[in-house]
Amino acid sequence: MMKRTIIFLAAIFSATAALAADEFAIGPIKTGMTYDEVRAATPGAEWKPMPFRGIAAANAFQLGGLAFGAQYVPEPWDRYHIFASHASRLTDVASCRANYEKVTNVVQSSVGDLNAPPEFDPSEIGYAAKQSEVKIGGGTALLIQHVDNAKPESEWPFELSAVVHEGDTTINMSGEVHPAMGDKPAQCIVRVTLGEYTKRPRKGTVAFNDLVFTAEPSLSRLHHSLDNVAPPAAPITVALDCTIDDNDGHLENCKPDSANDPTAQSYAGVALARANDYRVADKTSSGKWTPGESTTLQIHIAAGDRHDDARVSIAKQSLLKFTAYPRPEEMIRFYPQDALAAGASTEIEVGCVIQTDFSAICPEISVPSGPFQAQFRAAASNIVTVYRVAPTLSDGSSAVGAGFRAKLKLSP
């Protein structure tokens, strides 16, 4: 945090006035709001979805007369994060500090007076600096000034930071000068961040039948997970004991359940390959939180998962519109470790057919002979599941059944 040119830093902790129970706000946005309520509270703001969770707007609201962009992120277990930031061209250090103090006073009017933290050890700052406690409204702040002997003290750059702790909620404020870089002028930055860190309940188990899936294995995955295994004579179910990830709902640490019978156990590798493609919603159909919880995933495997009758025709290849395809940084995930350690590379030729879910089944996978041929063939079975295309071809007709051929180059 401190290893840069900072002219002013104020960090304020511990509210002296009580906050309303379970109600915290940054400007017009309060914790517990739905997305629709956030939009209603900020007329004129254009809120857009963020990856995984949350919405963001470039011009969300004003604080202390300054325009702020913001992010609103409801987290699992009824925790909320609000991030707001203002950036403007720097006119002078004094006006930037005044902007910060105006916003600080607005925040203090709702959360109470704030107190400065202890001074930082000089080793944490990383440059010659002057630290002192200053008043901001009814509260105090730690002022850290970068000692620039070439300029008067009134022109030393600064960063401001204010934090209030109330129960499991922290509100952090920062203000700073960003020096000019290249053709980008110096800026005055003011930020306000609210984070809730509620102690979550003890981890438990959620029932598989109660889970809501936001993503499931594609037809490509179902087919290619059986590339090196004969399909079962009759449908089987493999149980995997897994943990639901806190961030994006993928299943991790999956292991075959001890209750699997020998036949099901023999397909554990197939089930584990499919488990990677599931994503679980934050709440079950009955309203229970899922992040961090355990579940027993039921993977159904049948001979019908294979589509060995697929035939590749590239007549419409030029009309396909790919929305996802294997990139080098993705292919490295599947690189055989022995081949990687040996520095071995290969070029795999594939011929594929688009399915009804717009994934690709590749009945043609050709791997050059060599000491790692089998490993590269197994890697190809995973890599081709990345392909996705748009539902229609460039001529407007359906993409289903269209084929393509491609080369996959794997090199360490």
Protein Blocks (a to p, Z undefined) as FASTA:
>chain_A
ZZcccfbdcddehifbdcdehiacehjbcghiafklmmmmmghiacdddehiacddfblb
ccehiacdddddddehhiacdddddddddfbfklmmmmmmmmmmmmmmmnopaddddddd
fklnopacddddddehjbccdddddddfkbcfklgccdddddddehjaccddddddddde
hjbccdddddddddddddcdddddddfklpccfbdcdfklmmmmmmmgccdfbdcddddd
ddddfklopaehiacdfkbcfklmmmmmmmmmmmmmpccdfbdfkopafehpacdddddd
dfklpcfkbccdfklmmmpccfbdcdfklmmmmgcfklmmnopacdddddddddfkopac
dfbccddedfklmmmmmmmmmmmmmpccdfbdfkopafehpacdddddddZZ
